[in-house]
Amino acid sequence: MQIILYTLLALLPLLFLTLSIYGTLRRFSAGQSKKSVLLRHFATVGVACLIMGCLAFFASAADTATATEAATEAAVNDGFTKGMIALSAALSMGVSGIGAGIAIAAGAPAAIAATSENPAAFAKSMILVALGEAIAIYGLVISIMILGKF
């Protein structure tokens, strides 16, 4: 059960973000307004973060509830369990880093252009860049939580 939760913790956000980016690009090319498309994209990212948090909570709760069963199971599958934990931590950090890079690559040039045209727009544009960086921070927190199970 624990391995399934850790694997879902790594793969579900990747699935959500991939589908969200695909849907966003498709809606942009279809001619929908940018505001509605980006609002839907941010909602999808929020749902992915919520799911990651819930899965991490359930994974930690599963440890305390089945401590004796997990101890005997970990003794049998110790190498496999540690490998899956390391893999899920690496995937959560790597995918969130890639997502943050994509978000910053799209937001930072727009922020620089907006600031060069209107210096009063600096604070608003930096908030959008910081939202992209927050994705990487969420992934780091989740990977630290996963590695705490080592």
Secondary structure, 3 states (H helix, E strand, C coil): CHHHHHHHHHHHHHHHHHHHHHHHHHHHHHCCCHHHHHHHHHHHHHHHHHHHHHHHHHHHHHHHHCHHHHHHHHHHCHHHHHHHHHHHHHHHHHHHHHHHHHHHHHHHHHHHHHHHHCHHHHHHHHHHHHHHHHHHHHHHHHHHHHHCCC
